[in-house]
């Protein structure tokens, strides 16, 4: 835990008592603050009280006592309307911040030069965060990974030299971190997302920009420039005097890092050099993962990690569960769990990564279905459709060989049988549903875990090494 000493002797309101909210309560109390905790959910309030927090209805208390409101990132700050606790804080002139802001203040107080890598973007945040954490561990750092990827930042160990914090940040978290100042900031990409919480894509992009704009003096801002928003952001950072490293997987760069022919290449002043090879790394297949890897490589270089350690780290990266996770192999058949592919755009990345696919798809359908994936249909040897979307997807697939399996266990059994019988050397049984899981599973993690269990129960399946 990171004790928050910056509010010692003061009163702080904490609203939103999920994982990060409870961690904030504990960290603030450990640092000497008085904490009043609240939530709209009575069960969460009861859990906080059982954990030793003082709870109260913040509607019936004087806000003059509070030095700050620490807001959980899931609670609306601006759109569609500010939460009532935010309005109360503003009326009383109380600052509204999040748990990562508390971390930033502690870092500046106690270890301002301790390495702090912050990662954001519309897509690829979690993989890039996990990859950077893996690279820093391979390089010998005491690595603390958290934020949006799962572990609340204040549950990690405190900042100090030799210890790196690798933190994934959503736009909601950035919005609550006004003094965000990483030593290495990464903005992967920007596309339309979370408009309900930010109002417009322009505002959403501006929030994302703050992560790289806040990079501390002497630090490095790493920006993927394959979309217009990020190209403009990189140019603004340049004009502001930031040290900017541009990343592209679509075009060579005169200065920066790009990917070509399976290699990460660095260019500067007319010179070019190979940074690392990506060929043959199963956990980093596809153009989307090439961008993740290039941004992670740029972060590693900014931290002084050697090319040899970088290459070894890339090759040993196991990948993230449910994101192009290689769960086993039987003969020439590879089984891949991409349960995180909950919409067509996400599934497109998976389908683009293989040629001979026995595709398991379906679940609770989303708007547009799979019509945008027709360009990948020639890669599909057969599809196995499950859940509510089965009939709709069957109509879209048309002449592509497919069956309505209905359930995941039937789909896995039939796909494994057909892939093996095909005689193809690089057959892939791919779970990438292009759907939410909620018709049959509580979340995509449970769906992916079930797939993994079914595959590992097949006779002859061995781990991928």
LOPA-587227 format. One record per residue (C-alpha): residue in one letter; chain; x, y, z. Coordinates in pm, whole numbers. Example, Ala and Ser with C-alpha at 12.3 -4.5 7.8 and 13.67 -1.06 7.14 Angstrom:
2
<residu A	chaine A	px 1230	py -450	pz 780>
<residu S	chaine A	px 1367	py -106	pz 714>
***
This chain:
465
<residu X	chaine A	px 0	py 0	pz 0>
<residu X	chaine A	px 104	py 361	pz -65>
<residu X	chaine A	px 20	py 579	pz 239>
<residu X	chaine A	px -116	py 914	pz 120>
<residu X	chaine A	px 57	py 1172	pz 341>
<residu X	chaine A	px -43	py 1480	pz 139>
<residu X	chaine A	px -377	py 1501	pz 326>
<residu X	chaine A	px -246	py 1424	pz 675>
<residu X	chaine A	px -458	py 1598	pz 937>
<residu X	chaine A	px -730	py 1686	pz 685>
<residu X	chaine A	px -1073	py 1543	pz 605>
<residu X	chaine A	px -1132	py 1379	pz 267>
<residu X	chaine A	px -1454	py 1249	pz 115>
<residu X	chaine A	px -1429	py 931	pz -93>
<residu X	chaine A	px -1719	py 847	pz -322>
<residu X	chaine A	px -1741	py 515	pz -505>
<residu X	chaine A	px -1640	py 218	pz -294>
<residu X	chaine A	px -1528	py -42	pz -542>
<residu X	chaine A	px -1167	py -164	pz -549>
<residu X	chaine A	px -997	py 171	pz -610>
<residu X	chaine A	px -1229	py 354	pz -368>
<residu X	chaine A	px -1160	py 115	pz -82>
<residu X	chaine A	px -787	py 128	pz -155>
<residu X	chaine A	px -806	py 509	pz -143>
<residu X	chaine A	px -977	py 494	pz 196>
<residu X	chaine A	px -706	py 270	pz 340>
<residu X	chaine A	px -419	py 472	pz 188>
<residu X	chaine A	px -556	py 806	pz 307>
<residu X	chaine A	px -611	py 676	pz 660>
<residu X	chaine A	px -261	py 526	pz 664>
<residu X	chaine A	px -127	py 870	pz 571>
<residu X	chaine A	px -308	py 1044	pz 858>
<residu X	chaine A	px -625	py 1174	pz 694>
<residu X	chaine A	px -980	py 1154	pz 825>
<residu X	chaine A	px -1187	py 974	pz 559>
<residu X	chaine A	px -1564	py 984	pz 513>
<residu X	chaine A	px -1672	py 719	pz 262>
<residu X	chaine A	px -1993	py 700	pz 58>
<residu X	chaine A	px -2155	py 521	pz -234>
<residu X	chaine A	px -2497	py 506	pz -396>
<residu X	chaine A	px -2490	py 129	pz -346>
<residu X	chaine A	px -2582	py 28	pz 10>
<residu X	chaine A	px -2391	py -301	pz -17>
<residu X	chaine A	px -2069	py -116	pz -100>
<residu X	chaine A	px -2122	py 117	pz 195>
<residu X	chaine A	px -2171	py -183	pz 425>
<residu X	chaine A	px -1851	py -345	pz 298>
<residu X	chaine A	px -1656	py -24	pz 356>
<residu X	chaine A	px -1793	py 4	pz 710>
<residu X	chaine A	px -1699	py -359	pz 779>
<residu X	chaine A	px -1348	py -278	pz 655>
<residu X	chaine A	px -1321	py -1	pz 916>
<residu X	chaine A	px -1412	py 309	pz 715>
<residu X	chaine A	px -1632	py 587	pz 852>
<residu X	chaine A	px -1935	py 612	pz 623>
<residu X	chaine A	px -2199	py 881	pz 589>
<residu X	chaine A	px -2457	py 1020	pz 348>
<residu X	chaine A	px -2261	py 1306	pz 194>
<residu X	chaine A	px -2586	py 1483	pz 110>
<residu X	chaine A	px -2641	py 1545	pz 481>
<residu X	chaine A	px -2298	py 1663	pz 586>
<residu X	chaine A	px -2113	py 1995	pz 572>
<residu X	chaine A	px -1869	py 2002	pz 282>
<residu X	chaine A	px -1676	py 2285	pz 445>
<residu X	chaine A	px -1481	py 2021	pz 639>
<residu X	chaine A	px -1340	py 1849	pz 327>
<residu X	chaine A	px -1008	py 1924	pz 162>
<residu X	chaine A	px -1090	py 1703	pz -139>
<residu X	chaine A	px -1337	py 1462	pz -293>
<residu X	chaine A	px -1170	py 1145	pz -420>
<residu X	chaine A	px -1403	py 1015	pz -689>
<residu X	chaine A	px -1406	py 663	pz -833>
<residu X	chaine A	px -1345	py 672	pz -1210>
<residu X	chaine A	px -1677	py 505	pz -1287>
<residu X	chaine A	px -1874	py 796	pz -1136>
<residu X	chaine A	px -1968	py 1069	pz -1393>
<residu X	chaine A	px -1752	py 1379	pz -1363>
<residu X	chaine A	px -1893	py 1587	pz -1650>
<residu X	chaine A	px -2122	py 1383	pz -1881>
<residu X	chaine A	px -2401	py 1302	pz -1925>
<residu X	chaine A	px -2437	py 1515	pz -1610>
<residu X	chaine A	px -2202	py 1549	pz -1314>
<residu X	chaine A	px -2281	py 1318	pz -1024>
<residu X	chaine A	px -2448	py 1487	pz -728>
<residu X	chaine A	px -2133	py 1445	pz -517>
<residu X	chaine A	px -1935	py 1637	pz -782>
<residu X	chaine A	px -2192	py 1918	pz -772>
<residu X	chaine A	px -2172	py 1929	pz -391>
<residu X	chaine A	px -1792	py 1950	pz -407>
<residu X	chaine A	px -1796	py 2227	pz -665>
<residu X	chaine A	px -2049	py 2431	pz -468>
<residu X	chaine A	px -1816	py 2411	pz -166>
<residu X	chaine A	px -1499	py 2483	pz -365>
<residu X	chaine A	px -1362	py 2135	pz -293>
<residu X	chaine A	px -1125	py 1984	pz -550>
<residu X	chaine A	px -1238	py 1662	pz -722>
<residu X	chaine A	px -956	py 1413	pz -788>
<residu X	chaine A	px -893	py 1041	pz -828>
<residu X	chaine A	px -665	py 779	pz -680>
<residu X	chaine A	px -394	py 823	pz -943>
<residu X	chaine A	px -374	py 1193	pz -855>
<residu X	chaine A	px -304	py 1085	pz -496>
<residu X	chaine A	px -22	py 862	pz -626>
<residu X	chaine A	px 125	py 1147	pz -832>
<residu X	chaine A	px 134	py 1376	pz -529>
<residu X	chaine A	px 305	py 1111	pz -317>
<residu X	chaine A	px 560	py 1042	pz -588>
<residu X	chaine A	px 647	py 1413	pz -616>
<residu X	chaine A	px 680	py 1435	pz -236>
<residu X	chaine A	px 897	py 1132	pz -177>
<residu X	chaine A	px 1055	py 1006	pz -504>
<residu X	chaine A	px 1004	py 1255	pz -789>
<residu X	chaine A	px 1259	py 1083	pz -1012>
<residu X	chaine A	px 1126	py 730	pz -962>
<residu X	chaine A	px 1027	py 587	pz -1302>
<residu X	chaine A	px 656	py 613	pz -1376>
<residu X	chaine A	px 521	py 485	pz -1709>
<residu X	chaine A	px 159	py 577	pz -1790>
<residu X	chaine A	px -27	py 426	pz -2085>
<residu X	chaine A	px -352	py 525	pz -2252>
<residu X	chaine A	px -530	py 492	pz -2587>
<residu X	chaine A	px -862	py 371	pz -2718>
<residu X	chaine A	px -729	py 24	pz -2798>
<residu X	chaine A	px -430	py -181	pz -2683>
<residu X	chaine A	px -380	py -26	pz -2338>
<residu X	chaine A	px -381	py -348	pz -2139>
<residu X	chaine A	px -151	py -544	pz -2369>
<residu X	chaine A	px 96	py -256	pz -2389>
<residu X	chaine A	px 89	py -210	pz -2012>
<residu X	chaine A	px 147	py -581	pz -1948>
<residu X	chaine A	px 423	py -592	pz -2210>
<residu X	chaine A	px 608	py -294	pz -2062>
<residu X	chaine A	px 579	py -445	pz -1715>
<residu X	chaine A	px 721	py -770	pz -1852>
<residu X	chaine A	px 1010	py -588	pz -2022>
<residu X	chaine A	px 1101	py -396	pz -1707>
<residu X	chaine A	px 1093	py -715	pz -1500>
<residu X	chaine A	px 1324	py -884	pz -1750>
<residu X	chaine A	px 1551	py -579	pz -1721>
<residu X	chaine A	px 1572	py -624	pz -1344>
<residu X	chaine A	px 1337	py -352	pz -1221>
<residu X	chaine A	px 1112	py -395	pz -920>
<residu X	chaine A	px 797	py -357	pz -1130>
<residu X	chaine A	px 460	py -246	pz -996>
<residu X	chaine A	px 174	py -277	pz -1248>
<residu X	chaine A	px -177	py -146	pz -1192>
<residu X	chaine A	px -439	py 116	pz -1264>
<residu X	chaine A	px -709	py 36	pz -1517>
<residu X	chaine A	px -555	py -307	pz -1581>
<residu X	chaine A	px -684	py -434	pz -1248>
<residu X	chaine A	px -488	py -351	pz -932>
<residu X	chaine A	px -571	py -16	pz -773>
<residu X	chaine A	px -262	py 203	pz -785>
<residu X	chaine A	px -264	py 277	pz -412>
<residu X	chaine A	px -253	py -97	pz -339>
<residu X	chaine A	px 92	py -112	pz -498>
<residu X	chaine A	px 426	py -52	pz -325>
<residu X	chaine A	px 537	py 313	pz -284>
<residu X	chaine A	px 755	py 488	pz -545>
<residu X	chaine A	px 1132	py 472	pz -500>
<residu X	chaine A	px 1439	py 461	pz -723>
<residu X	chaine A	px 1485	py 122	pz -883>
<residu X	chaine A	px 1110	py 58	pz -871>
<residu X	chaine A	px 898	py 137	pz -1176>
<residu X	chaine A	px 523	py 191	pz -1174>
<residu X	chaine A	px 361	py 84	pz -1502>
<residu X	chaine A	px 7	py 218	pz -1497>
<residu X	chaine A	px -275	py 178	pz -1747>
<residu X	chaine A	px -507	py 480	pz -1750>
<residu X	chaine A	px -856	py 518	pz -1890>
<residu X	chaine A	px -988	py 855	pz -2000>
<residu X	chaine A	px -1198	py 859	pz -1681>
<residu X	chaine A	px -884	py 826	pz -1469>
<residu X	chaine A	px -695	py 1092	pz -1664>
<residu X	chaine A	px -989	py 1329	pz -1611>
<residu X	chaine A	px -939	py 1290	pz -1235>
<residu X	chaine A	px -560	py 1340	pz -1240>
<residu X	chaine A	px -495	py 1712	pz -1298>
<residu X	chaine A	px -123	py 1696	pz -1215>
<residu X	chaine A	px -43	py 1376	pz -1407>
<residu X	chaine A	px 333	py 1379	pz -1473>
<residu X	chaine A	px 476	py 1043	pz -1583>
<residu X	chaine A	px 841	py 1008	pz -1674>
<residu X	chaine A	px 725	py 812	pz -1982>
<residu X	chaine A	px 378	py 875	pz -2123>
<residu X	chaine A	px 226	py 666	pz -2402>
<residu X	chaine A	px -75	py 751	pz -2619>
<residu X	chaine A	px -141	py 458	pz -2851>
<residu X	chaine A	px -434	py 578	pz -3059>
<residu X	chaine A	px -764	py 765	pz -3049>
<residu X	chaine A	px -1091	py 654	pz -3206>
<residu X	chaine A	px -1451	py 718	pz -3109>
<residu X	chaine A	px -1530	py 577	pz -2765>
<residu X	chaine A	px -1696	py 676	pz -2438>
<residu X	chaine A	px -1876	py 970	pz -2597>
<residu X	chaine A	px -2150	py 927	pz -2337>
<residu X	chaine A	px -1893	py 1023	pz -2072>
<residu X	chaine A	px -1707	py 1295	pz -2263>
<residu X	chaine A	px -1971	py 1457	pz -2484>
<residu X	chaine A	px -1768	py 1473	pz -2807>
<residu X	chaine A	px -1476	py 1285	pz -2956>
<residu X	chaine A	px -1281	py 1612	pz -2953>
<residu X	chaine A	px -1318	py 1634	pz -2575>
<residu X	chaine A	px -1233	py 1264	pz -2540>
<residu X	chaine A	px -915	py 1317	pz -2745>
<residu X	chaine A	px -825	py 1625	pz -2540>
<residu X	chaine A	px -850	py 1421	pz -2219>
<residu X	chaine A	px -624	py 1153	pz -2366>
<residu X	chaine A	px -375	py 1420	pz -2474>
<residu X	chaine A	px -327	py 1533	pz -2114>
<residu X	chaine A	px -139	py 1213	pz -2031>
<residu X	chaine A	px 142	py 1282	pz -2278>
<residu X	chaine A	px 127	py 1661	pz -2240>
<residu X	chaine A	px 200	py 1619	pz -1870>
<residu X	chaine A	px 522	py 1423	pz -1912>
<residu X	chaine A	px 774	py 1566	pz -1667>
<residu X	chaine A	px 1082	py 1762	pz -1777>
<residu X	chaine A	px 1341	py 1526	pz -1921>
<residu X	chaine A	px 1076	py 1260	pz -1982>
<residu X	chaine A	px 949	py 1102	pz -2302>
<residu X	chaine A	px 611	py 1129	pz -2474>
<residu X	chaine A	px 542	py 832	pz -2704>
<residu X	chaine A	px 256	py 883	pz -2951>
<residu X	chaine A	px 113	py 648	pz -3213>
<residu X	chaine A	px 59	py 866	pz -3520>
<residu X	chaine A	px -155	py 640	pz -3738>
<residu X	chaine A	px -471	py 843	pz -3671>
<residu X	chaine A	px -538	py 1212	pz -3724>
<residu X	chaine A	px -606	py 1300	pz -3362>
<residu X	chaine A	px -274	py 1158	pz -3247>
<residu X	chaine A	px -76	py 1313	pz -3533>
<residu X	chaine A	px -206	py 1654	pz -3429>
<residu X	chaine A	px -130	py 1580	pz -3064>
<residu X	chaine A	px 230	py 1482	pz -3147>
<residu X	chaine A	px 275	py 1805	pz -3341>
<residu X	chaine A	px 144	py 2013	pz -3049>
<residu X	chaine A	px 376	py 1836	pz -2807>
<residu X	chaine A	px 668	py 1908	pz -3039>
<residu X	chaine A	px 582	py 2277	pz -3047>
<residu X	chaine A	px 557	py 2275	pz -2667>
<residu X	chaine A	px 915	py 2148	pz -2644>
<residu X	chaine A	px 839	py 1792	pz -2530>
<residu X	chaine A	px 1063	py 1501	pz -2621>
<residu X	chaine A	px 827	py 1319	pz -2860>
<residu X	chaine A	px 878	py 973	pz -3009>
<residu X	chaine A	px 633	py 906	pz -3292>
<residu X	chaine A	px 523	py 547	pz -3362>
<residu X	chaine A	px 373	py 407	pz -3682>
<residu X	chaine A	px 285	py 60	pz -3808>
<residu X	chaine A	px 151	py 194	pz -4138>
<residu X	chaine A	px 422	py 421	pz -4274>
<residu X	chaine A	px 800	py 472	pz -4241>
<residu X	chaine A	px 894	py 776	pz -4034>
<residu X	chaine A	px 1173	py 1024	pz -4094>
<residu X	chaine A	px 1220	py 1037	pz -3718>
<residu X	chaine A	px 1070	py 793	pz -3473>
<residu X	chaine A	px 994	py 421	pz -3457>
<residu X	chaine A	px 799	py 223	pz -3714>
<residu X	chaine A	px 735	py -139	pz -3803>
<residu X	chaine A	px 824	py -287	pz -4138>
<residu X	chaine A	px 862	py -648	pz -4255>
<residu X	chaine A	px 825	py -782	pz -3902>
<residu X	chaine A	px 1094	py -557	pz -3748>
<residu X	chaine A	px 1078	py -256	pz -3520>
<residu X	chaine A	px 1295	py 14	pz -3678>
<residu X	chaine A	px 1424	py 338	pz -3531>
<residu X	chaine A	px 1507	py 638	pz -3753>
<residu X	chaine A	px 1676	py 966	pz -3663>
<residu X	chaine A	px 1871	py 1221	pz -3862>
<residu X	chaine A	px 1870	py 1008	pz -4175>
<residu X	chaine A	px 2008	py 703	pz -3993>
<residu X	chaine A	px 1807	py 388	pz -3930>
<residu X	chaine A	px 1864	py 85	pz -3712>
<residu X	chaine A	px 1674	py -229	pz -3621>
<residu X	chaine A	px 1546	py -229	pz -3263>
<residu X	chaine A	px 1390	py -574	pz -3247>
<residu X	chaine A	px 1228	py -851	pz -3450>
<residu X	chaine A	px 862	py -946	pz -3406>
<residu X	chaine A	px 850	py -1243	pz -3643>
<residu X	chaine A	px 751	py -1568	pz -3478>
<residu X	chaine A	px 628	py -1411	pz -3152>
<residu X	chaine A	px 282	py -1567	pz -3121>
<residu X	chaine A	px 166	py -1344	pz -2839>
<residu X	chaine A	px 225	py -1033	pz -3055>
<residu X	chaine A	px 53	py -1134	pz -3379>
<residu X	chaine A	px -126	py -876	pz -3590>
<residu X	chaine A	px -82	py -511	pz -3677>
<residu X	chaine A	px -253	py -398	pz -3356>
<residu X	chaine A	px 2	py -589	pz -3149>
<residu X	chaine A	px 283	py -454	pz -3366>
<residu X	chaine A	px 179	py -107	pz -3252>
<residu X	chaine A	px 164	py -222	pz -2890>
<residu X	chaine A	px 511	py -375	pz -2921>
<residu X	chaine A	px 660	py -70	pz -3092>
<residu X	chaine A	px 528	py 162	pz -2820>
<residu X	chaine A	px 654	py -74	pz -2549>
<residu X	chaine A	px 994	py -88	pz -2720>
<residu X	chaine A	px 1008	py 292	pz -2728>
<residu X	chaine A	px 933	py 300	pz -2355>
<residu X	chaine A	px 1205	py 43	pz -2287>
<residu X	chaine A	px 1457	py 245	pz -2488>
<residu X	chaine A	px 1358	py 563	pz -2301>
<residu X	chaine A	px 1437	py 380	pz -1977>
<residu X	chaine A	px 1778	py 269	pz -2103>
<residu X	chaine A	px 1693	py -100	pz -2148>
<residu X	chaine A	px 1938	py -268	pz -2385>
<residu X	chaine A	px 1840	py -406	pz -2726>
<residu X	chaine A	px 1934	py -759	pz -2617>
<residu X	chaine A	px 1712	py -744	pz -2308>
<residu X	chaine A	px 1434	py -587	pz -2514>
<residu X	chaine A	px 1443	py -866	pz -2773>
<residu X	chaine A	px 1451	py -1136	pz -2504>
<residu X	chaine A	px 1160	py -969	pz -2327>
<residu X	chaine A	px 949	py -950	pz -2642>
<residu X	chaine A	px 1009	py -1316	pz -2720>
<residu X	chaine A	px 923	py -1431	pz -2369>
<residu X	chaine A	px 605	py -1221	pz -2336>
<residu X	chaine A	px 320	py -1465	pz -2262>
<residu X	chaine A	px 42	py -1229	pz -2365>
<residu X	chaine A	px -272	py -1143	pz -2173>
<residu X	chaine A	px -546	py -1386	pz -2085>
<residu X	chaine A	px -840	py -1367	pz -2327>
<residu X	chaine A	px -652	py -1145	pz -2573>
<residu X	chaine A	px -509	py -1361	pz -2852>
<residu X	chaine A	px -406	py -1604	pz -2578>
<residu X	chaine A	px -246	py -1920	pz -2712>
<residu X	chaine A	px -402	py -2181	pz -2486>
<residu X	chaine A	px -277	py -2501	pz -2645>
<residu X	chaine A	px -174	py -2694	pz -2952>
<residu X	chaine A	px -266	py -3038	pz -3082>
<residu X	chaine A	px -53	py -3144	pz -3373>
<residu X	chaine A	px -74	py -2866	pz -3630>
<residu X	chaine A	px -381	py -2706	pz -3471>
<residu X	chaine A	px -337	py -2398	pz -3254>
<residu X	chaine A	px -614	py -2295	pz -3011>
<residu X	chaine A	px -647	py -1919	pz -2946>
<residu X	chaine A	px -863	py -1752	pz -2681>
<residu X	chaine A	px -965	py -1401	pz -2789>
<residu X	chaine A	px -1275	py -1379	pz -2570>
<residu X	chaine A	px -1200	py -1006	pz -2529>
<residu X	chaine A	px -1309	py -971	pz -2892>
<residu X	chaine A	px -1652	py -845	pz -2789>
<residu X	chaine A	px -1728	py -647	pz -3105>
<residu X	chaine A	px -1654	py -669	pz -3476>
<residu X	chaine A	px -1369	py -417	pz -3466>
<residu X	chaine A	px -1186	py -618	pz -3200>
<residu X	chaine A	px -1248	py -947	pz -3383>
<residu X	chaine A	px -1110	py -795	pz -3704>
<residu X	chaine A	px -767	py -778	pz -3539>
<residu X	chaine A	px -784	py -1150	pz -3460>
<residu X	chaine A	px -912	py -1259	pz -3801>
<residu X	chaine A	px -641	py -1055	pz -3973>
<residu X	chaine A	px -374	py -1247	pz -3783>
<residu X	chaine A	px -441	py -1596	pz -3927>
<residu X	chaine A	px -516	py -1756	pz -4263>
<residu X	chaine A	px -686	py -2093	pz -4193>
<residu X	chaine A	px -942	py -2021	pz -3922>
<residu X	chaine A	px -1200	py -2242	pz -3757>
<residu X	chaine A	px -1389	py -1955	pz -3600>
<residu X	chaine A	px -1607	py -1970	pz -3289>
<residu X	chaine A	px -1831	py -1663	pz -3278>
<residu X	chaine A	px -2152	py -1541	pz -3125>
<residu X	chaine A	px -2310	py -1442	pz -2798>
<residu X	chaine A	px -2515	py -1132	pz -2725>
<residu X	chaine A	px -2498	py -937	pz -3053>
<residu X	chaine A	px -2396	py -575	pz -3090>
<residu X	chaine A	px -2516	py -317	pz -3341>
<residu X	chaine A	px -2391	py -393	pz -3691>
<residu X	chaine A	px -2321	py -758	pz -3619>
<residu X	chaine A	px -2035	py -895	pz -3832>
<residu X	chaine A	px -2112	py -727	pz -4164>
<residu X	chaine A	px -1788	py -526	pz -4137>
<residu X	chaine A	px -1588	py -851	pz -4129>
<residu X	chaine A	px -1680	py -976	pz -4476>
<residu X	chaine A	px -1333	py -896	pz -4607>
<residu X	chaine A	px -1194	py -1161	pz -4372>
<residu X	chaine A	px -1442	py -1433	pz -4468>
<residu X	chaine A	px -1199	py -1597	pz -4718>
<residu X	chaine A	px -974	py -1678	pz -4421>
<residu X	chaine A	px -1251	py -1874	pz -4247>
<residu X	chaine A	px -1255	py -2247	pz -4320>
<residu X	chaine A	px -1564	py -2294	pz -4106>
<residu X	chaine A	px -1752	py -2096	pz -3841>
<residu X	chaine A	px -1919	py -2234	pz -3528>
<residu X	chaine A	px -2195	py -2006	pz -3404>
<residu X	chaine A	px -2315	py -1985	pz -3046>
<residu X	chaine A	px -2564	py -1790	pz -2839>
<residu X	chaine A	px -2825	py -1533	pz -2935>
<residu X	chaine A	px -2636	py -1410	pz -3241>
<residu X	chaine A	px -2616	py -1750	pz -3411>
<residu X	chaine A	px -2904	py -1704	pz -3653>
<residu X	chaine A	px -2809	py -1345	pz -3742>
<residu X	chaine A	px -2445	py -1439	pz -3802>
<residu X	chaine A	px -2552	py -1739	pz -4010>
<residu X	chaine A	px -2736	py -1505	pz -4243>
<residu X	chaine A	px -2435	py -1274	pz -4275>
<residu X	chaine A	px -2191	py -1559	pz -4341>
<residu X	chaine A	px -2401	py -1681	pz -4632>
<residu X	chaine A	px -2195	py -1934	pz -4829>
<residu X	chaine A	px -1908	py -1946	pz -4579>
<residu X	chaine A	px -1916	py -2299	pz -4428>
<residu X	chaine A	px -2070	py -2279	pz -4082>
<residu X	chaine A	px -2287	py -2456	pz -3828>
<residu X	chaine A	px -2504	py -2340	pz -3542>
<residu X	chaine A	px -2338	py -2503	pz -3242>
<residu X	chaine A	px -2540	py -2304	pz -2984>
<residu X	chaine A	px -2302	py -2373	pz -2693>
<residu X	chaine A	px -1929	py -2331	pz -2648>
<residu X	chaine A	px -1862	py -2694	pz -2555>
<residu X	chaine A	px -2016	py -2819	pz -2880>
<residu X	chaine A	px -1833	py -2552	pz -3080>
<residu X	chaine A	px -1494	py -2642	pz -2934>
<residu X	chaine A	px -1547	py -3015	pz -2989>
<residu X	chaine A	px -1656	py -2972	pz -3352>
<residu X	chaine A	px -1398	py -2706	pz -3439>
<residu X	chaine A	px -1114	py -2918	pz -3297>
<residu X	chaine A	px -1235	py -3221	pz -3492>
<residu X	chaine A	px -1268	py -3031	pz -3820>
<residu X	chaine A	px -939	py -2843	pz -3785>
<residu X	chaine A	px -750	py -3166	pz -3727>
<residu X	chaine A	px -924	py -3342	pz -4017>
<residu X	chaine A	px -843	py -3052	pz -4253>
<residu X	chaine A	px -475	py -3147	pz -4274>
<residu X	chaine A	px -382	py -2777	pz -4282>
<residu X	chaine A	px -38	py -2703	pz -4138>
<residu X	chaine A	px -140	py -2381	pz -3965>
<residu X	chaine A	px -502	py -2443	pz -3869>
<residu X	chaine A	px -630	py -2223	pz -3588>
<residu X	chaine A	px -935	py -2276	pz -3368>
<residu X	chaine A	px -1013	py -1917	pz -3275>
<residu X	chaine A	px -1260	py -1797	pz -3014>
<residu X	chaine A	px -1318	py -1431	pz -3104>
<residu X	chaine A	px -1693	py -1389	pz -3057>
<residu X	chaine A	px -1758	py -1037	pz -3191>
<residu X	chaine A	px -2026	py -1032	pz -2922>
<residu X	chaine A	px -2081	py -962	pz -2557>
<residu X	chaine A	px -2099	py -1268	pz -2334>
<residu X	chaine A	px -2405	py -1181	pz -2132>
<residu X	chaine A	px -2646	py -1427	pz -2292>
<residu X	chaine A	px -2451	py -1727	pz -2157>
<residu X	chaine A	px -2167	py -1594	pz -1936>
<residu X	chaine A	px -2142	py -1315	pz -1681>
<residu X	chaine A	px -1839	py -1160	pz -1852>
<residu X	chaine A	px -1583	py -1224	pz -2123>
<residu X	chaine A	px -1330	py -1353	pz -1868>
<residu X	chaine A	px -1560	py -1637	pz -1761>
<residu X	chaine A	px -1631	py -1718	pz -2126>
<residu X	chaine A	px -1259	py -1726	pz -2207>
<residu X	chaine A	px -1180	py -1937	pz -1902>
<residu X	chaine A	px -1446	py -2189	pz -2010>
<residu X	chaine A	px -1290	py -2205	pz -2358>
<residu X	chaine A	px -946	py -2263	pz -2208>
<residu X	chaine A	px -1078	py -2541	pz -1985>
<residu X	chaine A	px -1256	py -2711	pz -2277>
<residu X	chaine A	px -944	py -2697	pz -2494>
<residu X	chaine A	px -712	py -2824	pz -2224>
<residu X	chaine A	px -951	py -3115	pz -2161>
<residu X	chaine A	px -916	py -3233	pz -2523>
<residu X	chaine A	px -692	py -3539	pz -2554>
<residu X	chaine A	px -344	py -3462	pz -2684>
<residu X	chaine A	px -350	py -3085	pz -2629>
<residu X	chaine A	px -16	py -2948	pz -2511>
<residu X	chaine A	px 86	py -2602	pz -2385>
<residu X	chaine A	px 235	py -2362	pz -2640>
<residu X	chaine A	px 603	py -2307	pz -2572>
***
